[in-house]
Amino acid sequence: MTVLAGAICGCHRQDAGAQSGDASGQVEHEPADGAAHPSTPGRSPALLPHPRIINVHEHLMKSSLLADYGWACEAVGIESTVFVGSPGYTLYGGHRGFDGHHENNRFLCELARLDPTRVYAWVTLDPLTDDLVPRLEEYLTRGASGVKLYLGHTANLGNGDPFHCMPLQ
């Protein structure tokens, strides 16, 4: 089983019934009323062992923050993370929407290449540039596995910047 978690670091929900685990780490849930599962007389169904928890939306400003993030993930059971490409506007409150996004994309791609089973890089692209396809191809060869779209979030700012103000087409 895979659990996708976005905009949170992790959560744990206790079911209404009691839990027990065996040496294999497989968890069994007993129904709250003590009744057995109908398909297995006298025994409740076993869940899939250890669900995979993947954080599907995280921004990372710099590598010095990665160790603390890793410790936090380990503490709550997050197995891997999708880091989304972020321009300066998102990370630092920059002046123009897509300033600095190439640097952040390349940084995230490098992390994904170093640890491809736990780090996924989803890059962002400036929709007003003409080199979108070659740029995306470059990022894919560097380790990117997806694209983060920044369109429509803050269209009401009225500052004349096309960042977040264009419809998806």
Z-matrix of the N, CA and C atoms (Angstrom, degrees):
N
C 1 1.441
C 2 1.523 1 108.13
N 3 1.309 2 117.60 1 142.08
C 4 1.454 3 122.74 2 175.92
C 5 1.513 4 109.07 3 -119.22
N 6 1.313 5 115.99 4 133.05
C 7 1.454 6 121.89 5 176.40
C 8 1.513 7 107.30 6 -111.61
N 9 1.317 8 118.33 7 123.74
C 10 1.447 9 122.24 8 177.73
C 11 1.517 10 108.32 9 -101.15
N 12 1.321 11 115.78 10 127.37
C 13 1.462 12 120.48 11 -179.16
C 14 1.511 13 108.49 12 -124.73
N 15 1.309 14 117.22 13 121.93
C 16 1.453 15 121.05 14 178.13
C 17 1.512 16 110.32 15 -117.52
N 18 1.316 17 116.14 16 139.85
C 19 1.465 18 123.66 17 177.75
C 20 1.514 19 112.93 18 66.02
N 21 1.336 20 117.14 19 12.71
C 22 1.455 21 121.26 20 171.21
C 23 1.512 22 107.51 21 -138.24
N 24 1.296 23 117.49 22 156.81
C 25 1.462 24 120.76 23 179.17
C 26 1.507 25 112.14 24 -88.11
N 27 1.296 26 119.33 25 -19.46
C 28 1.449 27 121.04 26 177.83
C 29 1.507 28 109.82 27 156.75
N 30 1.274 29 115.50 28 161.95
C 31 1.446 30 119.35 29 177.30
C 32 1.515 31 108.27 30 -154.19
N 33 1.320 32 115.61 31 161.82
C 34 1.458 33 121.33 32 178.26
C 35 1.511 34 107.27 33 -135.89
N 36 1.299 35 116.38 34 127.49
C 37 1.455 36 120.42 35 178.75
C 38 1.511 37 108.63 36 -118.03
N 39 1.305 38 116.83 37 124.76
C 40 1.455 39 121.34 38 177.10
C 41 1.522 40 108.27 39 -83.66
N 42 1.320 41 117.37 40 125.88
C 43 1.464 42 120.45 41 177.19
C 44 1.512 43 109.58 42 -69.56
N 45 1.321 44 116.34 43 166.17
C 46 1.458 45 121.48 44 -178.17
C 47 1.519 46 111.86 45 -64.13
N 48 1.328 47 117.44 46 -30.68
C 49 1.458 48 120.37 47 -179.49
C 50 1.512 49 112.38 48 -87.72
N 51 1.310 50 116.34 49 172.20
C 52 1.462 51 121.50 50 178.44
C 53 1.510 52 109.71 51 -77.88
N 54 1.331 53 116.45 52 155.36
C 55 1.457 54 121.60 53 177.74
C 56 1.512 55 109.86 54 -114.58
N 57 1.315 56 115.32 55 148.80
C 58 1.457 57 119.98 56 169.32
C 59 1.505 58 107.14 57 -143.73
N 60 1.292 59 117.00 58 149.84
C 61 1.453 60 120.81 59 179.58
C 62 1.503 61 109.71 60 -125.35
N 63 1.338 62 117.74 61 150.40
C 64 1.447 63 119.85 62 175.62
C 65 1.515 64 109.57 63 -105.47
N 66 1.316 65 116.51 64 -177.06
C 67 1.462 66 120.93 65 -175.79
C 68 1.516 67 112.71 66 -62.38
N 69 1.329 68 117.94 67 -23.84
C 70 1.458 69 120.28 68 -179.52
C 71 1.518 70 112.11 69 -78.86
N 72 1.335 71 116.58 70 -7.60
C 73 1.452 72 119.69 71 -177.96
C 74 1.521 73 112.28 72 89.33
N 75 1.336 74 117.05 73 -0.66
C 76 1.454 75 119.69 74 179.64
C 77 1.521 76 108.75 75 -74.92
N 78 1.308 77 117.00 76 135.84
C 79 1.458 78 122.15 77 -176.20
C 80 1.510 79 109.07 78 -104.98
N 81 1.326 80 115.35 79 134.92
C 82 1.456 81 120.29 80 175.63
C 83 1.512 82 108.50 81 -114.85
N 84 1.324 83 116.84 82 143.04
C 85 1.454 84 122.77 83 179.05
C 86 1.517 85 108.47 84 -112.45
N 87 1.308 86 117.05 85 127.99
C 88 1.449 87 122.19 86 173.85
C 89 1.518 88 107.59 87 -92.38
N 90 1.314 89 119.42 88 132.95
C 91 1.461 90 120.47 89 176.70
C 92 1.530 91 110.17 90 -57.10
N 93 1.321 92 116.06 91 148.15
C 94 1.454 93 121.65 92 -176.69
C 95 1.530 94 111.90 93 -58.61
N 96 1.326 95 116.96 94 -32.44
C 97 1.468 96 119.24 95 -177.18
C 98 1.525 97 112.63 96 -88.35
N 99 1.334 98 117.81 97 2.80
C 100 1.456 99 121.77 98 177.55
C 101 1.519 100 113.75 99 83.65
N 102 1.326 101 118.17 100 -2.27
C 103 1.460 102 121.23 101 -179.13
C 104 1.517 103 110.64 102 -74.71
N 105 1.300 104 115.58 103 145.67
C 106 1.462 105 120.27 104 177.93
C 107 1.527 106 109.59 105 -80.53
N 108 1.323 107 116.50 106 157.91
C 109 1.456 108 121.90 107 175.49
C 110 1.523 109 108.23 108 -65.95
N 111 1.335 110 117.72 109 136.63
C 112 1.461 111 120.07 110 -174.51
C 113 1.521 112 114.47 111 -59.89
N 114 1.340 113 119.12 112 -29.34
C 115 1.462 114 119.90 113 -176.52
C 116 1.528 115 112.30 114 -84.58
N 117 1.319 116 118.39 115 -11.95
C 118 1.456 117 121.50 116 -179.89
C 119 1.528 118 108.48 117 -133.43
N 120 1.319 119 117.25 118 92.82
C 121 1.467 120 119.72 119 -176.26
C 122 1.531 121 111.74 120 -55.70
N 123 1.339 122 115.07 121 129.72
C 124 1.451 123 120.96 122 176.32
C 125 1.516 124 115.30 123 77.23
N 126 1.337 125 118.14 124 3.94
C 127 1.469 126 119.49 125 -175.59
C 128 1.526 127 109.52 126 -146.62
N 129 1.321 128 116.21 127 139.60
C 130 1.460 129 119.57 128 178.15
C 131 1.526 130 109.65 129 -84.23
N 132 1.349 131 117.59 130 158.38
C 133 1.471 132 119.73 131 -178.20
C 134 1.524 133 110.74 132 -70.08
N 135 1.317 134 116.47 133 144.94
C 136 1.463 135 121.63 134 175.67
C 137 1.523 136 108.61 135 -85.18
N 138 1.296 137 116.18 136 139.20
C 139 1.464 138 120.88 137 174.93
C 140 1.516 139 108.94 138 -83.06
N 141 1.297 140 116.17 139 167.27
C 142 1.453 141 119.38 140 173.64
C 143 1.524 142 108.27 141 -61.74
N 144 1.309 143 118.37 142 143.37
C 145 1.460 144 119.56 143 -177.98
C 146 1.522 145 110.93 144 -68.63
N 147 1.296 146 115.75 145 137.68
C 148 1.463 147 124.69 146 173.12
C 149 1.525 148 114.04 147 37.57
N 150 1.306 149 118.31 148 90.24
C 151 1.473 150 118.99 149 177.72
C 152 1.522 151 111.03 150 -60.49
N 153 1.309 152 115.62 151 145.00
C 154 1.465 153 121.05 152 175.57
C 155 1.508 154 107.69 153 -80.16
N 156 1.315 155 116.94 154 127.58
C 157 1.454 156 121.38 155 175.99
C 158 1.520 157 107.36 156 -108.62
N 159 1.333 158 115.67 157 122.35
C 160 1.463 159 122.14 158 -179.46
C 161 1.517 160 108.11 159 -122.30
N 162 1.316 161 116.80 160 123.13
C 163 1.461 162 121.58 161 174.06
C 164 1.525 163 106.02 162 -81.25
N 165 1.318 164 117.88 163 117.70
C 166 1.460 165 120.74 164 -172.27
C 167 1.523 166 114.35 165 -100.06
N 168 1.338 167 117.92 166 11.07
C 169 1.464 168 118.05 167 178.94
C 170 1.524 169 109.50 168 -159.58
N 171 1.310 170 115.16 169 98.39
C 172 1.460 171 119.91 170 178.57
C 173 1.519 172 108.74 171 -140.31
N 174 1.327 173 116.64 172 141.40
C 175 1.460 174 122.81 173 174.57
C 176 1.525 175 107.80 174 -103.66
N 177 1.323 176 117.48 175 142.50
C 178 1.462 177 121.01 176 178.66
C 179 1.515 178 108.79 177 -132.11
N 180 1.324 179 115.97 178 118.99
C 181 1.459 180 122.13 179 -175.25
C 182 1.518 181 112.60 180 -79.70
N 183 1.342 182 116.65 181 -41.71
C 184 1.451 183 119.92 182 -175.20
C 185 1.514 184 110.40 183 -157.26
N 186 1.316 185 115.90 184 158.54
C 187 1.456 186 121.05 185 -174.29
C 188 1.521 187 113.05 186 -65.18
N 189 1.324 188 118.25 187 -25.40
C 190 1.461 189 119.79 188 -179.17
C 191 1.530 190 112.26 189 -65.63
N 192 1.318 191 118.57 190 -16.78
C 193 1.463 192 122.26 191 178.67
C 194 1.529 193 112.63 192 -89.09
N 195 1.318 194 116.63 193 -11.10
C 196 1.461 195 120.38 194 -173.68
C 197 1.522 196 112.97 195 -67.17
N 198 1.325 197 118.91 196 -39.37
C 199 1.469 198 120.72 197 -178.49
C 200 1.525 199 111.25 198 -61.97
N 201 1.324 200 117.33 199 -47.05
C 202 1.468 201 119.89 200 178.62
C 203 1.518 202 110.95 201 -63.33
N 204 1.322 203 117.01 202 -39.11
C 205 1.455 204 120.11 203 177.49
C 206 1.534 205 109.81 204 -62.35
N 207 1.323 206 116.26 205 -42.77
C 208 1.464 207 120.94 206 179.09
C 209 1.522 208 112.54 207 -60.47
N 210 1.319 209 116.72 208 -42.22
C 211 1.461 210 120.86 209 177.31
C 212 1.530 211 110.44 210 -62.26
N 213 1.316 212 116.71 211 -42.96
C 214 1.467 213 120.45 212 179.83
C 215 1.528 214 110.57 213 -63.49
N 216 1.323 215 116.89 214 -41.49
C 217 1.468 216 120.70 215 178.84
C 218 1.522 217 110.62 216 -62.04
N 219 1.300 218 115.44 217 -45.41
C 220 1.458 219 119.49 218 179.72
C 221 1.530 220 110.98 219 -60.75
N 222 1.316 221 116.64 220 -39.91
C 223 1.465 222 120.98 221 -177.99
C 224 1.517 223 112.76 222 -63.88
N 225 1.332 224 118.00 223 -32.14
C 226 1.466 225 120.45 224 -177.43
C 227 1.527 226 113.23 225 -109.23
N 228 1.317 227 118.02 226 3.52
C 229 1.452 228 121.11 227 174.40
C 230 1.512 229 116.76 228 86.34
N 231 1.325 230 118.16 229 19.95
C 232 1.466 231 119.99 230 175.78
C 233 1.512 232 108.30 231 -77.63
N 234 1.318 233 115.84 232 123.59
C 235 1.456 234 121.80 233 -175.40
C 236 1.527 235 112.98 234 -86.89
N 237 1.329 236 116.70 235 -36.19
C 238 1.461 237 119.91 236 -179.48
C 239 1.524 238 109.09 237 -153.34
N 240 1.345 239 114.48 238 165.47
C 241 1.457 240 120.53 239 -174.72
C 242 1.518 241 110.94 240 -138.17
N 243 1.321 242 115.52 241 139.34
C 244 1.452 243 122.31 242 168.99
C 245 1.523 244 106.23 243 -94.65
N 246 1.336 245 116.33 244 111.80
C 247 1.460 246 121.41 245 174.32
C 248 1.519 247 107.66 246 -92.52
N 249 1.313 248 116.22 247 129.33
C 250 1.457 249 120.50 248 -177.45
C 251 1.522 250 110.64 249 -98.05
N 252 1.333 251 115.61 250 136.68
C 253 1.448 252 121.79 251 177.27
C 254 1.512 253 110.20 252 -57.70
N 255 1.312 254 115.08 253 134.48
C 256 1.468 255 119.62 254 -172.71
C 257 1.512 256 110.89 255 -133.06
N 258 1.306 257 116.82 256 130.20
C 259 1.458 258 120.36 257 172.52
C 260 1.525 259 110.48 258 -80.70
N 261 1.326 260 115.82 259 168.58
C 262 1.451 261 121.19 260 178.98
C 263 1.511 262 113.47 261 -56.84
N 264 1.310 263 116.99 262 -33.06
C 265 1.468 264 121.50 263 179.38
C 266 1.525 265 110.80 264 -57.14
N 267 1.317 266 116.08 265 -42.15
C 268 1.457 267 121.71 266 -179.31
C 269 1.524 268 111.63 267 -75.82
N 270 1.327 269 116.77 268 -43.56
C 271 1.458 270 120.52 269 -174.74
C 272 1.521 271 113.94 270 -78.67
N 273 1.318 272 117.16 271 -39.69
C 274 1.459 273 120.57 272 -170.64
C 275 1.530 274 113.40 273 -128.10
N 276 1.327 275 118.41 274 2.58
C 277 1.449 276 119.70 275 -174.78
C 278 1.515 277 111.34 276 74.40
N 279 1.319 278 116.98 277 41.65
C 280 1.461 279 122.81 278 -176.67
C 281 1.518 280 113.55 279 -60.75
N 282 1.316 281 115.11 280 176.26
C 283 1.466 282 121.07 281 -174.78
C 284 1.520 283 112.41 282 -84.55
N 285 1.317 284 117.26 283 -44.36
C 286 1.454 285 120.75 284 -179.99
C 287 1.516 286 108.01 285 -117.28
N 288 1.278 287 116.29 286 143.59
C 289 1.448 288 122.60 287 -173.16
C 290 1.506 289 117.73 288 -44.83
N 291 1.305 290 118.98 289 -54.48
C 292 1.458 291 119.77 290 -170.40
C 293 1.525 292 114.26 291 -101.58
N 294 1.318 293 119.12 292 11.31
C 295 1.458 294 120.23 293 175.44
C 296 1.525 295 109.85 294 -58.40
N 297 1.329 296 116.24 295 130.05
C 298 1.461 297 121.20 296 174.87
C 299 1.512 298 116.21 297 82.58
N 300 1.319 299 118.03 298 1.98
C 301 1.466 300 117.69 299 -176.84
C 302 1.526 301 112.70 300 -69.91
N 303 1.338 302 119.26 301 -32.24
C 304 1.469 303 120.69 302 178.72
C 305 1.526 304 110.36 303 -61.05
N 306 1.324 305 116.56 304 -43.95
C 307 1.462 306 120.99 305 -178.65
C 308 1.522 307 110.88 306 -63.09
N 309 1.337 308 116.73 307 -44.16
C 310 1.452 309 119.53 308 179.37
C 311 1.525 310 110.96 309 -67.16
N 312 1.331 311 118.14 310 -40.54
C 313 1.463 312 121.11 311 177.26
C 314 1.523 313 111.10 312 -58.68
N 315 1.315 314 116.97 313 -46.98
C 316 1.469 315 120.56 314 -178.68
C 317 1.522 316 111.35 315 -64.76
N 318 1.333 317 116.89 316 -38.78
C 319 1.460 318 122.48 317 176.82
C 320 1.532 319 110.14 318 -60.38
N 321 1.321 320 117.32 319 -47.40
C 322 1.458 321 120.81 320 -179.59
C 323 1.526 322 111.94 321 -67.02
N 324 1.325 323 116.90 322 -37.55
C 325 1.471 324 120.52 323 177.18
C 326 1.527 325 110.83 324 -62.21
N 327 1.319 326 116.56 325 -39.54
C 328 1.468 327 120.42 326 178.25
C 329 1.530 328 110.16 327 -64.26
N 330 1.317 329 117.50 328 -42.06
C 331 1.465 330 119.89 329 177.00
C 332 1.525 331 110.83 330 -61.67
N 333 1.322 332 117.02 331 -41.59
C 334 1.462 333 121.12 332 179.43
C 335 1.529 334 111.26 333 -64.35
N 336 1.308 335 117.21 334 -36.75
C 337 1.475 336 120.11 335 177.44
C 338 1.527 337 111.20 336 -68.54
N 339 1.327 338 116.83 337 -34.54
C 340 1.462 339 120.48 338 -179.74
C 341 1.526 340 112.58 339 -73.36
N 342 1.326 341 117.70 340 -30.73
C 343 1.461 342 121.49 341 -176.59
C 344 1.531 343 110.10 342 -143.56
N 345 1.340 344 116.92 343 69.15
C 346 1.467 345 120.93 344 -171.24
C 347 1.525 346 115.64 345 -68.35
N 348 1.312 347 119.23 346 -13.10
C 349 1.461 348 119.33 347 178.55
C 350 1.519 349 112.51 348 -90.92
N 351 1.343 350 117.44 349 -14.20
C 352 1.470 351 119.38 350 -178.60
C 353 1.520 352 113.93 351 -122.11
N 354 1.320 353 118.07 352 -14.63
C 355 1.465 354 121.63 353 -177.72
C 356 1.523 355 109.36 354 -124.34
N 357 1.326 356 115.32 355 125.11
C 358 1.460 357 121.86 356 176.64
C 359 1.518 358 108.11 357 -119.39
N 360 1.316 359 116.64 358 130.59
C 361 1.467 360 122.10 359 -179.89
C 362 1.516 361 109.62 360 -103.35
N 363 1.318 362 115.84 361 120.83
C 364 1.457 363 122.08 362 172.29
C 365 1.515 364 106.23 363 -111.84
N 366 1.299 365 116.19 364 108.59
C 367 1.467 366 122.21 365 -174.48
C 368 1.519 367 111.12 366 -81.51
N 369 1.333 368 115.25 367 163.72
C 370 1.454 369 120.71 368 174.31
C 371 1.523 370 108.55 369 -118.40
N 372 1.303 371 116.09 370 153.53
C 373 1.458 372 122.37 371 -178.36
C 374 1.522 373 109.88 372 -129.41
N 375 1.311 374 116.18 373 143.95
C 376 1.457 375 121.37 374 175.96
C 377 1.528 376 107.62 375 -79.18
N 378 1.332 377 118.73 376 114.10
C 379 1.461 378 120.01 377 -175.19
C 380 1.525 379 113.97 378 -68.20
N 381 1.325 380 118.15 379 -10.81
C 382 1.465 381 120.27 380 -178.98
C 383 1.525 382 113.16 381 -91.41
N 384 1.332 383 118.27 382 0.05
C 385 1.462 384 119.72 383 178.86
C 386 1.522 385 110.33 384 -94.27
N 387 1.312 386 115.52 385 158.66
C 388 1.465 387 120.87 386 -177.80
C 389 1.524 388 113.38 387 -91.32
N 390 1.340 389 117.46 388 -7.14
C 391 1.459 390 119.89 389 -173.81
C 392 1.532 391 112.95 390 -103.19
N 393 1.317 392 117.91 391 33.03
C 394 1.462 393 121.01 392 -174.25
C 395 1.529 394 113.39 393 -61.12
N 396 1.322 395 117.78 394 -47.31
C 397 1.458 396 120.18 395 -177.15
C 398 1.534 397 110.91 396 -67.62
N 399 1.327 398 119.75 397 -50.06
C 400 1.474 399 118.12 398 177.98
C 401 1.532 400 112.51 399 -61.79
N 402 1.316 401 117.03 400 -36.32
C 403 1.465 402 120.16 401 179.79
C 404 1.527 403 110.24 402 -65.86
N 405 1.333 404 116.92 403 -44.25
C 406 1.454 405 120.22 404 178.38
C 407 1.527 406 110.88 405 -63.52
N 408 1.324 407 117.24 406 -42.02
C 409 1.465 408 120.34 407 177.01
C 410 1.525 409 111.01 408 -59.18
N 411 1.339 410 116.76 409 -41.11
C 412 1.465 411 120.79 410 176.99
C 413 1.527 412 110.61 411 -59.54
N 414 1.332 413 116.69 412 -48.00
C 415 1.463 414 120.21 413 -178.80
C 416 1.524 415 111.49 414 -63.27
N 417 1.329 416 117.26 415 -38.46
C 418 1.461 417 120.27 416 178.75
C 419 1.521 418 111.25 417 -63.21
N 420 1.333 419 117.09 418 -39.55
C 421 1.465 420 119.33 419 177.62
C 422 1.529 421 111.44 420 -70.06
N 423 1.316 422 117.16 421 -23.42
C 424 1.469 423 121.90 422 178.51
C 425 1.526 424 112.63 423 -85.05
N 426 1.333 425 118.47 424 -8.77
C 427 1.461 426 120.14 425 177.25
C 428 1.513 427 116.33 426 123.64
N 429 1.324 428 118.68 427 0.57
C 430 1.467 429 120.64 428 178.34
C 431 1.525 430 110.14 429 -66.92
N 432 1.333 431 115.65 430 149.43
C 433 1.462 432 119.58 431 178.36
C 434 1.527 433 112.49 432 -129.22
N 435 1.329 434 117.38 433 4.67
C 436 1.457 435 120.10 434 179.66
C 437 1.515 436 111.00 435 -170.09
N 438 1.320 437 115.82 436 178.96
C 439 1.468 438 122.20 437 -177.85
C 440 1.531 439 109.14 438 -129.32
N 441 1.306 440 116.15 439 135.01
C 442 1.473 441 123.59 440 173.52
C 443 1.519 442 107.57 441 -100.36
N 444 1.333 443 117.50 442 123.55
C 445 1.455 444 122.36 443 178.80
C 446 1.523 445 109.87 444 -95.60
N 447 1.311 446 116.37 445 127.48
C 448 1.462 447 122.59 446 177.57
C 449 1.518 448 108.54 447 -110.80
N 450 1.270 449 117.10 448 79.43
C 451 1.458 450 119.62 449 179.63
C 452 1.512 451 109.64 450 -141.80
N 453 1.317 452 116.60 451 129.27
C 454 1.441 453 121.35 452 173.25
C 455 1.514 454 117.04 453 93.46
N 456 1.336 455 119.11 454 -6.57
C 457 1.468 456 120.04 455 -176.51
C 458 1.529 457 113.70 456 -64.98
N 459 1.312 458 116.68 457 -49.06
C 460 1.469 459 119.52 458 -173.78
C 461 1.518 460 111.18 459 -126.55
N 462 1.302 461 116.30 460 48.03
C 463 1.461 462 120.84 461 -176.54
C 464 1.522 463 113.02 462 -64.34
N 465 1.306 464 118.61 463 -15.16
C 466 1.460 465 120.37 464 -177.14
C 467 1.531 466 113.04 465 -90.22
N 468 1.332 467 118.78 466 8.91
C 469 1.466 468 120.18 467 -179.61
C 470 1.525 469 112.12 468 -67.05
N 471 1.320 470 116.71 469 -34.90
C 472 1.458 471 120.45 470 176.94
C 473 1.510 472 114.46 471 66.83
N 474 1.337 473 117.41 472 25.19
C 475 1.464 474 119.38 473 -178.76
C 476 1.527 475 112.89 474 -93.80
N 477 1.316 476 118.67 475 6.24
C 478 1.453 477 121.95 476 177.94
C 479 1.517 478 114.21 477 81.97
N 480 1.308 479 118.24 478 -6.88
C 481 1.457 480 122.35 479 179.59
C 482 1.528 481 109.02 480 -81.06
N 483 1.339 482 118.44 481 130.30
C 484 1.462 483 119.45 482 -178.31
C 485 1.530 484 113.68 483 -72.46
N 486 1.319 485 117.90 484 -7.55
C 487 1.465 486 120.84 485 178.98
C 488 1.516 487 110.19 486 -60.61
N 489 1.296 488 117.72 487 128.39
C 490 1.461 489 124.28 488 179.71
C 491 1.530 490 113.38 489 67.51
N 492 1.308 491 119.47 490 4.62
C 493 1.465 492 119.87 491 -173.52
C 494 1.516 493 113.57 492 -114.30
N 495 1.307 494 118.13 493 13.79
C 496 1.450 495 120.55 494 -178.14
C 497 1.528 496 109.61 495 -112.56
N 498 1.335 497 117.62 496 140.93
C 499 1.468 498 118.60 497 177.52
C 500 1.520 499 110.93 498 -71.51
N 501 1.329 500 117.15 499 148.70
C 502 1.458 501 121.16 500 171.86
C 503 1.516 502 107.76 501 -71.51
N 504 1.336 503 117.05 502 134.64
C 505 1.462 504 120.18 503 -178.63
C 506 1.488 505 111.02 504 -125.80
